[in-house]
Amino acid sequence: MAYGQPTVAAGRVFVGSANRAVYSLDARTGCIAWKFDTMAPVRAAVTIGGIESRNARSFSSEISELMCTPSMLHRAN
């Protein structure tokens, strides 16, 4: 189950889930490109923005934990 709206960027769909993970899906095929495990359910949409010329993804979990991960757009498993 997803709590927040999906975020679409660069051919990927990013979504946080109740099962303590953020997923990056291929927008064309729907296949999972990668999964990032969190410590709690992710209750908000993934936000994508630039930090010092690098893309970063941020999301918050149920325990009010903010996570920011650089270079996750095309991260391998």
N, CA, C, O and CB atoms as a CASP TS submission, in Angstrom:
PFRMAT TS
TARGET T0000
AUTHOR 0000-0000-0000
METHOD Language model
MODEL 1
PARENT N/A
ATOM      1  N   MET     1       0.833  -1.164   0.000  1.00  0.00           N
ATOM      2  CA  MET     1       0.000   0.000   0.000  1.00  0.00           C
ATOM      3  C   MET     1       0.888   1.242   0.000  1.00  0.00           C
ATOM      4  O   MET     1       1.862   1.317   0.749  1.00  0.00           O
ATOM      5  CB  MET     1      -0.953  -0.010   1.205  1.00  0.00           C
ATOM      6  N   ALA     2       0.552   2.194  -0.829  1.00  0.00           N
ATOM      7  CA  ALA     2       1.278   3.463  -0.898  1.00  0.00           C
ATOM      8  C   ALA     2       0.445   4.548  -0.220  1.00  0.00           C
ATOM      9  O   ALA     2      -0.775   4.590  -0.379  1.00  0.00           O
ATOM     10  CB  ALA     2       1.596   3.850  -2.377  1.00  0.00           C
ATOM     11  N   TYR     3       1.101   5.417   0.530  1.00  0.00           N
ATOM     12  CA  TYR     3       0.405   6.510   1.204  1.00  0.00           C
ATOM     13  C   TYR     3       0.405   7.788   0.373  1.00  0.00           C
ATOM     14  O   TYR     3      -0.622   8.460   0.281  1.00  0.00           O
ATOM     15  CB  TYR     3       1.042   6.778   2.555  1.00  0.00           C
ATOM     16  N   GLY     4       1.538   8.133  -0.234  1.00  0.00           N
ATOM     17  CA  GLY     4       1.661   9.380  -0.976  1.00  0.00           C
ATOM     18  C   GLY     4       1.472   9.167  -2.465  1.00  0.00           C
ATOM     19  O   GLY     4       1.450   8.034  -2.945  1.00  0.00           O
ATOM     20  N   GLN     5       1.336  10.261  -3.188  1.00  0.00           N
ATOM     21  CA  GLN     5       1.242  10.203  -4.643  1.00  0.00           C
ATOM     22  C   GLN     5       2.576   9.731  -5.212  1.00  0.00           C
ATOM     23  O   GLN     5       3.625  10.017  -4.636  1.00  0.00           O
ATOM     24  CB  GLN     5       0.850  11.588  -5.234  1.00  0.00           C
ATOM     25  N   PRO     6       2.551   9.014  -6.328  1.00  0.00           N
ATOM     26  CA  PRO     6       3.812   8.647  -6.974  1.00  0.00           C
ATOM     27  C   PRO     6       4.482   9.889  -7.563  1.00  0.00           C
ATOM     28  O   PRO     6       3.813  10.867  -7.897  1.00  0.00           O
ATOM     29  CB  PRO     6       3.573   7.585  -8.078  1.00  0.00           C
ATOM     30  N   THR     7       5.790   9.839  -7.684  1.00  0.00           N
ATOM     31  CA  THR     7       6.568  10.908  -8.297  1.00  0.00           C
ATOM     32  C   THR     7       7.195  10.353  -9.564  1.00  0.00           C
ATOM     33  O   THR     7       7.796   9.279  -9.540  1.00  0.00           O
ATOM     34  CB  THR     7       7.659  11.464  -7.317  1.00  0.00           C
ATOM     35  N   VAL     8       7.062  11.077 -10.676  1.00  0.00           N
ATOM     36  CA  VAL     8       7.576  10.615 -11.966  1.00  0.00           C
ATOM     37  C   VAL     8       8.699  11.543 -12.414  1.00  0.00           C
ATOM     38  O   VAL     8       8.537  12.763 -12.430  1.00  0.00           O
ATOM     39  CB  VAL     8       6.443  10.560 -13.038  1.00  0.00           C
ATOM     40  N   ALA     9       9.847  10.953 -12.782  1.00  0.00           N
ATOM     41  CA  ALA     9      10.988  11.727 -13.273  1.00  0.00           C
ATOM     42  C   ALA     9      11.905  10.819 -14.070  1.00  0.00           C
ATOM     43  O   ALA     9      12.178   9.687 -13.669  1.00  0.00           O
ATOM     44  CB  ALA     9      11.760  12.391 -12.104  1.00  0.00           C
ATOM     45  N   ALA    10      12.376  11.320 -15.199  1.00  0.00           N
ATOM     46  CA  ALA    10      13.395  10.640 -16.011  1.00  0.00           C
ATOM     47  C   ALA    10      13.045   9.185 -16.308  1.00  0.00           C
ATOM     48  O   ALA    10      13.905   8.306 -16.239  1.00  0.00           O
ATOM     49  CB  ALA    10      14.734  10.699 -15.310  1.00  0.00           C
ATOM     50  N   GLY    11      11.786   8.936 -16.637  1.00  0.00           N
ATOM     51  CA  GLY    11      11.384   7.580 -17.002  1.00  0.00           C
ATOM     52  C   GLY    11      11.207   6.633 -15.833  1.00  0.00           C
ATOM     53  O   GLY    11      11.077   5.424 -16.027  1.00  0.00           O
ATOM     54  N   ARG    12      11.200   7.169 -14.621  1.00  0.00           N
ATOM     55  CA  ARG    12      11.020   6.349 -13.418  1.00  0.00           C
ATOM     56  C   ARG    12       9.810   6.833 -12.632  1.00  0.00           C
ATOM     57  O   ARG    12       9.443   8.006 -12.692  1.00  0.00           O
ATOM     58  CB  ARG    12      12.287   6.389 -12.531  1.00  0.00           C
ATOM     59  N   VAL    13       9.201   5.918 -11.900  1.00  0.00           N
ATOM     60  CA  VAL    13       8.122   6.237 -10.969  1.00  0.00           C
ATOM     61  C   VAL    13       8.632   5.883  -9.574  1.00  0.00           C
ATOM     62  O   VAL    13       9.038   4.748  -9.325  1.00  0.00           O
ATOM     63  CB  VAL    13       6.781   5.457 -11.322  1.00  0.00           C
ATOM     64  N   PHE    14       8.608   6.860  -8.668  1.00  0.00           N
ATOM     65  CA  PHE    14       9.079   6.661  -7.302  1.00  0.00           C
ATOM     66  C   PHE    14       7.876   6.646  -6.374  1.00  0.00           C
ATOM     67  O   PHE    14       7.003   7.509  -6.461  1.00  0.00           O
ATOM     68  CB  PHE    14      10.092   7.769  -6.884  1.00  0.00           C
ATOM     69  N   VAL    15       7.833   5.662  -5.489  1.00  0.00           N
ATOM     70  CA  VAL    15       6.718   5.582  -4.553  1.00  0.00           C
ATOM     71  C   VAL    15       7.202   5.006  -3.224  1.00  0.00           C
ATOM     72  O   VAL    15       7.983   4.055  -3.186  1.00  0.00           O
ATOM     73  CB  VAL    15       5.569   4.721  -5.136  1.00  0.00           C
ATOM     74  N   GLY    16       6.722   5.603  -2.146  1.00  0.00           N
ATOM     75  CA  GLY    16       6.985   5.071  -0.814  1.00  0.00           C
ATOM     76  C   GLY    16       5.876   4.102  -0.457  1.00  0.00           C
ATOM     77  O   GLY    16       4.781   4.171  -1.015  1.00  0.00           O
ATOM     78  N   SER    17       6.155   3.199   0.471  1.00  0.00           N
ATOM     79  CA  SER    17       5.163   2.175   0.780  1.00  0.00           C
ATOM     80  C   SER    17       5.023   1.931   2.276  1.00  0.00           C
ATOM     81  O   SER    17       5.862   2.338   3.080  1.00  0.00           O
ATOM     82  CB  SER    17       5.523   0.886   0.089  1.00  0.00           C
ATOM     83  N   ALA    18       3.935   1.252   2.617  1.00  0.00           N
ATOM     84  CA  ALA    18       3.668   0.882   4.003  1.00  0.00           C
ATOM     85  C   ALA    18       4.591  -0.237   4.469  1.00  0.00           C
ATOM     86  O   ALA    18       4.722  -0.470   5.671  1.00  0.00           O
ATOM     87  CB  ALA    18       2.215   0.459   4.164  1.00  0.00           C
ATOM     88  N   ASN    19       5.233  -0.932   3.532  1.00  0.00           N
ATOM     89  CA  ASN    19       6.116  -2.045   3.914  1.00  0.00           C
ATOM     90  C   ASN    19       7.566  -1.596   4.110  1.00  0.00           C
ATOM     91  O   ASN    19       8.502  -2.371   3.915  1.00  0.00           O
ATOM     92  CB  ASN    19       6.062  -3.142   2.855  1.00  0.00           C
ATOM     93  N   ARG    20       7.731  -0.327   4.500  1.00  0.00           N
ATOM     94  CA  ARG    20       9.042   0.226   4.869  1.00  0.00           C
ATOM     95  C   ARG    20      10.040   0.241   3.722  1.00  0.00           C
ATOM     96  O   ARG    20      11.171  -0.224   3.864  1.00  0.00           O
ATOM     97  CB  ARG    20       9.620  -0.560   6.008  1.00  0.00           C
ATOM     98  N   ALA    21       9.616   0.777   2.590  1.00  0.00           N
ATOM     99  CA  ALA    21      10.512   0.839   1.436  1.00  0.00           C
ATOM    100  C   ALA    21      10.100   1.963   0.499  1.00  0.00           C
ATOM    101  O   ALA    21       8.946   2.393   0.475  1.00  0.00           O
ATOM    102  CB  ALA    21      10.522  -0.500   0.685  1.00  0.00           C
ATOM    103  N   VAL    22      11.081   2.426  -0.275  1.00  0.00           N
ATOM    104  CA  VAL    22      10.842   3.320  -1.408  1.00  0.00           C
ATOM    105  C   VAL    22      11.219   2.528  -2.645  1.00  0.00           C
ATOM    106  O   VAL    22      12.270   1.888  -2.686  1.00  0.00           O
ATOM    107  CB  VAL    22      11.670   4.677  -1.296  1.00  0.00           C
ATOM    108  N   TYR    23      10.357   2.573  -3.654  1.00  0.00           N
ATOM    109  CA  TYR    23      10.591   1.836  -4.889  1.00  0.00           C
ATOM    110  C   TYR    23      10.815   2.797  -6.042  1.00  0.00           C
ATOM    111  O   TYR    23      10.204   3.864  -6.106  1.00  0.00           O
ATOM    112  CB  TYR    23       9.416   0.902  -5.195  1.00  0.00           C
ATOM    113  N   SER    24      11.701   2.406  -6.956  1.00  0.00           N
ATOM    114  CA  SER    24      11.876   3.080  -8.233  1.00  0.00           C
ATOM    115  C   SER    24      11.430   2.086  -9.297  1.00  0.00           C
ATOM    116  O   SER    24      12.013   1.011  -9.440  1.00  0.00           O
ATOM    117  CB  SER    24      13.374   3.560  -8.456  1.00  0.00           C
ATOM    118  N   LEU    25      10.398   2.453 -10.037  1.00  0.00           N
ATOM    119  CA  LEU    25       9.846   1.583 -11.069  1.00  0.00           C
ATOM    120  C   LEU    25      10.139   2.154 -12.443  1.00  0.00           C
ATOM    121  O   LEU    25      10.161   3.373 -12.618  1.00  0.00           O
ATOM    122  CB  LEU    25       8.332   1.398 -10.877  1.00  0.00           C
ATOM    123  N   ASP    26      10.363   1.298 -13.406  1.00  0.00           N
ATOM    124  CA  ASP    26      10.490   1.729 -14.792  1.00  0.00           C
ATOM    125  C   ASP    26       9.106   2.182 -15.242  1.00  0.00           C
ATOM    126  O   ASP    26       8.159   1.396 -15.198  1.00  0.00           O
ATOM    127  CB  ASP    26      11.059   0.578 -15.717  1.00  0.00           C
ATOM    128  N   ALA    27       8.972   3.434 -15.673  1.00  0.00           N
ATOM    129  CA  ALA    27       7.665   3.982 -16.036  1.00  0.00           C
ATOM    130  C   ALA    27       7.044   3.269 -17.233  1.00  0.00           C
ATOM    131  O   ALA    27       5.820   3.216 -17.354  1.00  0.00           O
ATOM    132  CB  ALA    27       7.791   5.459 -16.337  1.00  0.00           C
ATOM    133  N   ARG    28       7.856   2.733 -18.099  1.00  0.00           N
ATOM    134  CA  ARG    28       7.342   2.060 -19.294  1.00  0.00           C
ATOM    135  C   ARG    28       6.880   0.640 -18.997  1.00  0.00           C
ATOM    136  O   ARG    28       5.821   0.223 -19.468  1.00  0.00           O
ATOM    137  CB  ARG    28       8.407   2.034 -20.377  1.00  0.00           C
ATOM    138  N   THR    29       7.658  -0.103 -18.226  1.00  0.00           N
ATOM    139  CA  THR    29       7.358  -1.518 -17.998  1.00  0.00           C
ATOM    140  C   THR    29       6.708  -1.808 -16.653  1.00  0.00           C
ATOM    141  O   THR    29       6.044  -2.831 -16.491  1.00  0.00           O
ATOM    142  CB  THR    29       8.611  -2.314 -18.111  1.00  0.00           C
ATOM    143  N   GLY    30       6.896  -0.908 -15.683  1.00  0.00           N
ATOM    144  CA  GLY    30       6.385  -1.146 -14.337  1.00  0.00           C
ATOM    145  C   GLY    30       7.286  -2.041 -13.502  1.00  0.00           C
ATOM    146  O   GLY    30       6.965  -2.339 -12.352  1.00  0.00           O
ATOM    147  N   CYS    31       8.410  -2.475 -14.066  1.00  0.00           N
ATOM    148  CA  CYS    31       9.346  -3.339 -13.336  1.00  0.00           C
ATOM    149  C   CYS    31      10.094  -2.540 -12.271  1.00  0.00           C
ATOM    150  O   CYS    31      10.368  -1.354 -12.453  1.00  0.00           O
ATOM    151  CB  CYS    31      10.349  -3.999 -14.310  1.00  0.00           C
ATOM    152  N   ILE    32      10.420  -3.191 -11.167  1.00  0.00           N
ATOM    153  CA  ILE    32      11.175  -2.550 -10.097  1.00  0.00           C
ATOM    154  C   ILE    32      12.620  -2.369 -10.543  1.00  0.00           C
ATOM    155  O   ILE    32      13.306  -3.338 -10.870  1.00  0.00           O
ATOM    156  CB  ILE    32      11.102  -3.381  -8.786  1.00  0.00           C
ATOM    157  N   ALA    33      13.078  -1.110 -10.554  1.00  0.00           N
ATOM    158  CA  ALA    33      14.474  -0.816 -10.893  1.00  0.00           C
ATOM    159  C   ALA    33      15.345  -0.971  -9.652  1.00  0.00           C
ATOM    160  O   ALA    33      16.442  -1.526  -9.722  1.00  0.00           O
ATOM    161  CB  ALA    33      14.614   0.616 -11.482  1.00  0.00           C
ATOM    162  N   TRP    34      14.849  -0.473  -8.508  1.00  0.00           N
ATOM    163  CA  TRP    34      15.527  -0.660  -7.238  1.00  0.00           C
ATOM    164  C   TRP    34      14.555  -0.432  -6.099  1.00  0.00           C
ATOM    165  O   TRP    34      13.474   0.128  -6.281  1.00  0.00           O
ATOM    166  CB  TRP    34      16.730   0.281  -7.116  1.00  0.00           C
ATOM    167  N   LYS    35      14.964  -0.879  -4.918  1.00  0.00           N
ATOM    168  CA  LYS    35      14.182  -0.737  -3.691  1.00  0.00           C
ATOM    169  C   LYS    35      15.123  -0.238  -2.602  1.00  0.00           C
ATOM    170  O   LYS    35      16.227  -0.758  -2.444  1.00  0.00           O
ATOM    171  CB  LYS    35      13.497  -2.097  -3.277  1.00  0.00           C
ATOM    172  N   PHE    36      14.687   0.771  -1.852  1.00  0.00           N
ATOM    173  CA  PHE    36      15.468   1.303  -0.738  1.00  0.00           C
ATOM    174  C   PHE    36      14.696   1.020   0.546  1.00  0.00           C
ATOM    175  O   PHE    36      13.587   1.523   0.722  1.00  0.00           O
ATOM    176  CB  PHE    36      15.747   2.843  -0.911  1.00  0.00           C
ATOM    177  N   ASP    37      15.269   0.223   1.443  1.00  0.00           N
ATOM    178  CA  ASP    37      14.606  -0.128   2.699  1.00  0.00           C
ATOM    179  C   ASP    37      14.718   1.016   3.697  1.00  0.00           C
ATOM    180  O   ASP    37      15.780   1.621   3.851  1.00  0.00           O
ATOM    181  CB  ASP    37      15.210  -1.413   3.291  1.00  0.00           C
ATOM    182  N   THR    38      13.608   1.306   4.374  1.00  0.00           N
ATOM    183  CA  THR    38      13.563   2.340   5.401  1.00  0.00           C
ATOM    184  C   THR    38      13.259   1.684   6.746  1.00  0.00           C
ATOM    185  O   THR    38      12.998   0.483   6.809  1.00  0.00           O
ATOM    186  CB  THR    38      12.499   3.427   5.056  1.00  0.00           C
ATOM    187  N   MET    39      13.292   2.462   7.808  1.00  0.00           N
ATOM    188  CA  MET    39      13.053   1.914   9.146  1.00  0.00           C
ATOM    189  C   MET    39      11.582   1.955   9.546  1.00  0.00           C
ATOM    190  O   MET    39      11.203   1.399  10.577  1.00  0.00           O
ATOM    191  CB  MET    39      13.871   2.672  10.167  1.00  0.00           C
ATOM    192  N   ALA    40      10.752   2.608   8.739  1.00  0.00           N
ATOM    193  CA  ALA    40       9.332   2.748   9.050  1.00  0.00           C
ATOM    194  C   ALA    40       8.579   2.966   7.744  1.00  0.00           C
ATOM    195  O   ALA    40       9.195   3.266   6.721  1.00  0.00           O
ATOM    196  CB  ALA    40       9.078   3.928  10.053  1.00  0.00           C
ATOM    197  N   PRO    41       7.251   2.818   7.763  1.00  0.00           N
ATOM    198  CA  PRO    41       6.474   3.092   6.554  1.00  0.00           C
ATOM    199  C   PRO    41       6.727   4.511   6.042  1.00  0.00           C
ATOM    200  O   PRO    41       6.897   5.437   6.835  1.00  0.00           O
ATOM    201  CB  PRO    41       4.977   2.890   6.827  1.00  0.00           C
ATOM    202  N   VAL    42       6.750   4.677   4.742  1.00  0.00           N
ATOM    203  CA  VAL    42       6.947   5.986   4.113  1.00  0.00           C
ATOM    204  C   VAL    42       5.566   6.562   3.837  1.00  0.00           C
ATOM    205  O   VAL    42       4.806   6.005   3.045  1.00  0.00           O
ATOM    206  CB  VAL    42       7.806   5.880   2.786  1.00  0.00           C
ATOM    207  N   ARG    43       5.237   7.684   4.491  1.00  0.00           N
ATOM    208  CA  ARG    43       3.877   8.206   4.471  1.00  0.00           C
ATOM    209  C   ARG    43       3.704   9.453   3.606  1.00  0.00           C
ATOM    210  O   ARG    43       2.674  10.122   3.692  1.00  0.00           O
ATOM    211  CB  ARG    43       3.447   8.512   5.863  1.00  0.00           C
ATOM    212  N   ALA    44       4.688   9.773   2.782  1.00  0.00           N
ATOM    213  CA  ALA    44       4.598  10.958   1.930  1.00  0.00           C
ATOM    214  C   ALA    44       5.222  10.652   0.580  1.00  0.00           C
ATOM    215  O   ALA    44       5.938   9.665   0.411  1.00  0.00           O
ATOM    216  CB  ALA    44       5.293  12.176   2.590  1.00  0.00           C
ATOM    217  N   ALA    45       4.934  11.520  -0.373  1.00  0.00           N
ATOM    218  CA  ALA    45       5.497  11.345  -1.713  1.00  0.00           C
ATOM    219  C   ALA    45       7.005  11.583  -1.697  1.00  0.00           C
ATOM    220  O   ALA    45       7.511  12.351  -0.878  1.00  0.00           O
ATOM    221  CB  ALA    45       4.817  12.299  -2.716  1.00  0.00           C
ATOM    222  N   VAL    46       7.706  10.928  -2.593  1.00  0.00           N
ATOM    223  CA  VAL    46       9.134  11.153  -2.786  1.00  0.00           C
ATOM    224  C   VAL    46       9.295  12.507  -3.469  1.00  0.00           C
ATOM    225  O   VAL    46       8.568  12.814  -4.413  1.00  0.00           O
ATOM    226  CB  VAL    46       9.795   9.998  -3.632  1.00  0.00           C
ATOM    227  N   THR    47      10.231  13.308  -3.003  1.00  0.00           N
ATOM    228  CA  THR    47      10.505  14.620  -3.578  1.00  0.00           C
ATOM    229  C   THR    47      11.848  14.569  -4.284  1.00  0.00           C
ATOM    230  O   THR    47      12.822  14.042  -3.746  1.00  0.00           O
ATOM    231  CB  THR    47      10.492  15.730  -2.488  1.00  0.00           C
ATOM    232  N   ILE    48      11.895  15.118  -5.493  1.00  0.00           N
ATOM    233  CA  ILE    48      13.126  15.119  -6.273  1.00  0.00           C
ATOM    234  C   ILE    48      13.552  16.559  -6.497  1.00  0.00           C
ATOM    235  O   ILE    48      12.741  17.401  -6.883  1.00  0.00           O
ATOM    236  CB  ILE    48      12.940  14.375  -7.629  1.00  0.00           C
ATOM    237  N   GLY    49      14.831  16.842  -6.252  1.00  0.00           N
ATOM    238  CA  GLY    49      15.331  18.189  -6.452  1.00  0.00           C
ATOM    239  C   GLY    49      16.830  18.186  -6.587  1.00  0.00           C
ATOM    240  O   GLY    49      17.484  17.169  -6.354  1.00  0.00           O
ATOM    241  N   GLY    50      17.372  19.314  -6.960  1.00  0.00           N
ATOM    242  CA  GLY    50      18.812  19.418  -7.120  1.00  0.00           C
ATOM    243  C   GLY    50      19.482  19.960  -5.874  1.00  0.00           C
ATOM    244  O   GLY    50      18.990  20.903  -5.254  1.00  0.00           O
ATOM    245  N   ILE    51      20.588  19.371  -5.514  1.00  0.00           N
ATOM    246  CA  ILE    51      21.422  19.864  -4.422  1.00  0.00           C
ATOM    247  C   ILE    51      22.842  19.935  -4.964  1.00  0.00           C
ATOM    248  O   ILE    51      23.464  18.909  -5.241  1.00  0.00           O
ATOM    249  CB  ILE    51      21.329  18.937  -3.134  1.00  0.00           C
ATOM    250  N   GLU    52      23.349  21.153  -5.114  1.00  0.00           N
ATOM    251  CA  GLU    52      24.697  21.358  -5.648  1.00  0.00           C
ATOM    252  C   GLU    52      24.912  20.589  -6.952  1.00  0.00           C
ATOM    253  O   GLU    52      25.874  19.833  -7.086  1.00  0.00           O
ATOM    254  CB  GLU    52      25.742  20.932  -4.617  1.00  0.00           C
ATOM    255  N   SER    53      24.019  20.786  -7.892  1.00  0.00           N
ATOM    256  CA  SER    53      24.094  20.187  -9.234  1.00  0.00           C
ATOM    257  C   SER    53      23.911  18.670  -9.239  1.00  0.00           C
ATOM    258  O   SER    53      24.212  18.028 -10.245  1.00  0.00           O
ATOM    259  CB  SER    53      25.418  20.523  -9.863  1.00  0.00           C
ATOM    260  N   ARG    54      23.434  18.091  -8.161  1.00  0.00           N
ATOM    261  CA  ARG    54      23.153  16.651  -8.128  1.00  0.00           C
ATOM    262  C   ARG    54      21.682  16.461  -7.793  1.00  0.00           C
ATOM    263  O   ARG    54      21.111  17.219  -7.010  1.00  0.00           O
ATOM    264  CB  ARG    54      24.065  15.910  -7.087  1.00  0.00           C
ATOM    265  N   ASN    55      21.080  15.452  -8.386  1.00  0.00           N
ATOM    266  CA  ASN    55      19.701  15.145  -8.041  1.00  0.00           C
ATOM    267  C   ASN    55      19.671  14.409  -6.715  1.00  0.00           C
ATOM    268  O   ASN    55      20.539  13.583  -6.433  1.00  0.00           O
ATOM    269  CB  ASN    55      19.023  14.310  -9.149  1.00  0.00           C
ATOM    270  N   ALA    56      18.689  14.706  -5.920  1.00  0.00           N
ATOM    271  CA  ALA    56      18.521  14.020  -4.640  1.00  0.00           C
ATOM    272  C   ALA    56      17.061  13.636  -4.486  1.00  0.00           C
ATOM    273  O   ALA    56      16.174  14.337  -4.974  1.00  0.00           O
ATOM    274  CB  ALA    56      18.990  14.912  -3.451  1.00  0.00           C
ATOM    275  N   ARG    57      16.811  12.531  -3.811  1.00  0.00           N
ATOM    276  CA  ARG    57      15.461  12.093  -3.511  1.00  0.00           C
ATOM    277  C   ARG    57      15.290  12.205  -2.009  1.00  0.00           C
ATOM    278  O   ARG    57      16.166  11.791  -1.249  1.00  0.00           O
ATOM    279  CB  ARG    57      15.190  10.631  -4.020  1.00  0.00           C
ATOM    280  N   SER    58      14.190  12.753  -1.583  1.00  0.00           N
ATOM    281  CA  SER    58      13.953  12.804  -0.144  1.00  0.00           C
ATOM    282  C   SER    58      12.562  12.276   0.151  1.00  0.00           C
ATOM    283  O   SER    58      11.654  12.391  -0.672  1.00  0.00           O
ATOM    284  CB  SER    58      14.119  14.244   0.400  1.00  0.00           C
ATOM    285  N   PHE    59      12.406  11.707   1.311  1.00  0.00           N
ATOM    286  CA  PHE    59      11.120  11.165   1.731  1.00  0.00           C
ATOM    287  C   PHE    59      11.119  11.093   3.243  1.00  0.00           C
ATOM    288  O   PHE    59      12.172  11.031   3.878  1.00  0.00           O
ATOM    289  CB  PHE    59      10.849   9.764   1.099  1.00  0.00           C
ATOM    290  N   SER    60       9.922  11.103   3.814  1.00  0.00           N
ATOM    291  CA  SER    60       9.832  11.013   5.271  1.00  0.00           C
ATOM    292  C   SER    60       9.072   9.752   5.643  1.00  0.00           C
ATOM    293  O   SER    60       8.191   9.302   4.911  1.00  0.00           O
ATOM    294  CB  SER    60       9.140  12.268   5.870  1.00  0.00           C
ATOM    295  N   SER    61       9.418   9.198   6.771  1.00  0.00           N
ATOM    296  CA  SER    61       8.798   7.958   7.224  1.00  0.00           C
ATOM    297  C   SER    61       7.807   8.241   8.345  1.00  0.00           C
ATOM    298  O   SER    61       7.665   9.377   8.798  1.00  0.00           O
ATOM    299  CB  SER    61       9.866   6.958   7.693  1.00  0.00           C
ATOM    300  N   GLU    62       7.134   7.202   8.775  1.00  0.00           N
ATOM    301  CA  GLU    62       6.135   7.301   9.830  1.00  0.00           C
ATOM    302  C   GLU    62       6.730   7.807  11.139  1.00  0.00           C
ATOM    303  O   GLU    62       6.015   8.402  11.946  1.00  0.00           O
ATOM    304  CB  GLU    62       5.481   5.954  10.051  1.00  0.00           C
ATOM    305  N   ILE    63       8.006   7.588  11.364  1.00  0.00           N
ATOM    306  CA  ILE    63       8.636   8.040  12.607  1.00  0.00           C
ATOM    307  C   ILE    63       9.292   9.415  12.427  1.00  0.00           C
ATOM    308  O   ILE    63      10.229   9.768  13.143  1.00  0.00           O
ATOM    309  CB  ILE    63       9.682   7.013  13.078  1.00  0.00           C
ATOM    310  N   SER    64       8.782  10.179  11.459  1.00  0.00           N
ATOM    311  CA  SER    64       9.239  11.542  11.179  1.00  0.00           C
ATOM    312  C   SER    64      10.719  11.612  10.852  1.00  0.00           C
ATOM    313  O   SER    64      11.395  12.582  11.192  1.00  0.00           O
ATOM    314  CB  SER    64       8.946  12.433  12.355  1.00  0.00           C
ATOM    315  N   GLU    65      11.203  10.605  10.207  1.00  0.00           N
ATOM    316  CA  GLU    65      12.602  10.547   9.806  1.00  0.00           C
ATOM    317  C   GLU    65      12.704  11.034   8.364  1.00  0.00           C
ATOM    318  O   GLU    65      12.036  10.491   7.485  1.00  0.00           O
ATOM    319  CB  GLU    65      13.178   9.097   9.956  1.00  0.00           C
ATOM    320  N   LEU    66      13.520  12.040   8.110  1.00  0.00           N
ATOM    321  CA  LEU    66      13.729  12.542   6.754  1.00  0.00           C
ATOM    322  C   LEU    66      14.991  11.916   6.199  1.00  0.00           C
ATOM    323  O   LEU    66      16.052  11.978   6.820  1.00  0.00           O
ATOM    324  CB  LEU    66      13.824  14.096   6.729  1.00  0.00           C
ATOM    325  N   MET    67      14.874  11.312   5.028  1.00  0.00           N
ATOM    326  CA  MET    67      16.024  10.683   4.389  1.00  0.00           C
ATOM    327  C   MET    67      16.275  11.363   3.061  1.00  0.00           C
ATOM    328  O   MET    67      15.335  11.632   2.312  1.00  0.00           O
ATOM    329  CB  MET    67      15.803   9.161   4.197  1.00  0.00           C
ATOM    330  N   CYS    68      17.510  11.640   2.765  1.00  0.00           N
ATOM    331  CA  CYS    68      17.890  12.253   1.506  1.00  0.00           C
ATOM    332  C   CYS    68      19.003  11.414   0.905  1.00  0.00           C
ATOM    333  O   CYS    68      20.034  11.189   1.538  1.00  0.00           O
ATOM    334  CB  CYS    68      18.334  13.740   1.698  1.00  0.00           C
ATOM    335  N   THR    69      18.791  10.959  -0.304  1.00  0.00           N
ATOM    336  CA  THR    69      19.754  10.055  -0.922  1.00  0.00           C
ATOM    337  C   THR    69      20.186  10.605  -2.275  1.00  0.00           C
ATOM    338  O   THR    69      19.346  10.722  -3.167  1.00  0.00           O
ATOM    339  CB  THR    69      19.157   8.640  -1.077  1.00  0.00           C
ATOM    340  N   PRO    70      21.445  10.945  -2.466  1.00  0.00           N
ATOM    341  CA  PRO    70      21.925  11.448  -3.750  1.00  0.00           C
ATOM    342  C   PRO    70      22.050  10.340  -4.782  1.00  0.00           C
ATOM    343  O   PRO    70      22.254   9.175  -4.442  1.00  0.00           O
ATOM    344  CB  PRO    70      23.262  12.138  -3.575  1.00  0.00           C
ATOM    345  N   SER    71      21.927  10.712  -6.024  1.00  0.00           N
ATOM    346  CA  SER    71      22.198   9.825  -7.158  1.00  0.00           C
ATOM    347  C   SER    71      21.410   8.524  -7.128  1.00  0.00           C
ATOM    348  O   SER    71      21.949   7.470  -7.466  1.00  0.00           O
ATOM    349  CB  SER    71      23.652   9.508  -7.205  1.00  0.00           C
ATOM    350  N   MET    72      20.159   8.579  -6.735  1.00  0.00           N
ATOM    351  CA  MET    72      19.343   7.367  -6.706  1.00  0.00           C
ATOM    352  C   MET    72      18.509   7.189  -7.970  1.00  0.00           C
ATOM    353  O   MET    72      17.845   6.165  -8.126  1.00  0.00           O
ATOM    354  CB  MET    72      18.435   7.389  -5.502  1.00  0.00           C
ATOM    355  N   LEU    73      18.530   8.159  -8.867  1.00  0.00           N
ATOM    356  CA  LEU    73      17.659   8.100 -10.030  1.00  0.00           C
ATOM    357  C   LEU    73      17.890   6.841 -10.842  1.00  0.00           C
ATOM    358  O   LEU    73      16.930   6.187 -11.248  1.00  0.00           O
ATOM    359  CB  LEU    73      17.864   9.316 -10.898  1.00  0.00           C
ATOM    360  N   HIS    74      19.129   6.492 -11.086  1.00  0.00           N
ATOM    361  CA  HIS    74      19.437   5.309 -11.892  1.00  0.00           C
ATOM    362  C   HIS    74      20.272   4.308 -11.107  1.00  0.00           C
ATOM    363  O   HIS    74      21.101   3.594 -11.673  1.00  0.00           O
ATOM    364  CB  HIS    74      20.172   5.711 -13.170  1.00  0.00           C
ATOM    365  N   ARG    75      20.051   4.264  -9.826  1.00  0.00           N
ATOM    366  CA  ARG    75      20.787   3.366  -8.943  1.00  0.00           C
ATOM    367  C   ARG    75      20.512   1.906  -9.296  1.00  0.00           C
ATOM    368  O   ARG    75      19.382   1.542  -9.622  1.00  0.00           O
ATOM    369  CB  ARG    75      20.418   3.634  -7.481  1.00  0.00           C
ATOM    370  N   ALA    76      21.531   1.089  -9.231  1.00  0.00           N
ATOM    371  CA  ALA    76      21.368  -0.352  -9.458  1.00  0.00           C
ATOM    372  C   ALA    76      20.982  -1.021  -8.154  1.00  0.00           C
ATOM    373  O   ALA    76      21.197  -0.457  -7.081  1.00  0.00           O
ATOM    374  CB  ALA    76      22.668  -0.984 -10.031  1.00  0.00           C
ATOM    375  N   ASN    77      20.415  -2.216  -8.233  1.00  0.00           N
ATOM    376  CA  ASN    77      20.032  -2.960  -7.024  1.00  0.00           C
ATOM    377  C   ASN    77      21.229  -3.296  -6.194  1.00  0.00           C
ATOM    378  O   ASN    77      21.094  -3.920  -5.141  1.00  0.00           O
ATOM    379  CB  ASN    77      19.291  -4.229  -7.380  1.00  0.00           C
TER
END
